[in-house]
Amino acid sequence: YRTAFATATWRTGLSQELTGEVRAEAERDRRAFGVELAGLVGAWGVARAALAGSHDTLLGAEEHGHMVQLGIERSSRGGGGALHYERASAGFAPFGEPVTEAALARRARSRLIASIGAPLWQRLSGGASYVRQASWDGESVELASVSLSVPVGRRASMNVAFNKRLDDDRAWRAAMSLSLPLADGLYAS
């Protein structure tokens, strides 16, 4: 972060099935405000809709922008999944982004994320995800991934992930990690 900033969030239950949230962010050259509604979709999952606006003078010129987010997610003992879509105008300034001409050109125009995960067999669990992002400079990223996780011993877990770029890059990537909890919320990998 470049300078001091302030944020405020207010969240309240509007009914037994609907939660509302208001958020404001401010720093010297940037301000943003957003609202979100999250509600139960029967007993199936949660749907979300958010709208945010920003005003900034980060590079000397005045900019105004907006962003909309829509999503639905489900989580259960048998697995879960999520579908999330986001679209922003060219003038929307995300909080904490680098402030350079190149970074502003790479701002996300739209983003789609789909993911699923579930226990697979005995203690083995896995997941799959798809991400597509388009930036205002014309760059596009499209990625599919699969992952597996298995407990090791009583507390550790081993994770393996494979990613495939589906855009012009076409690259494959793989990663493996071993995670061990040290304390509540603290892990070594």
Buried (B, 14 or more C-beta within 10 A) or exposed (E): EEEEEEEEEEEEEEEEEEBBBEBEBBBEBBBBBBEBBBBBEEEEBBBBBBEBBBBBEBEEEEBEBBBBBEBBBBEEEEBBBBBBBBBBBEBBBBBEBEBEEEEBEBBBBBBBBBBBBBEBEEEEBBBBBBBBBBBBEEBBBBBBBEBBBBEEEEEBBBBBBEBBBBEEEEEEEEEEEEBEEEEEEEEEE
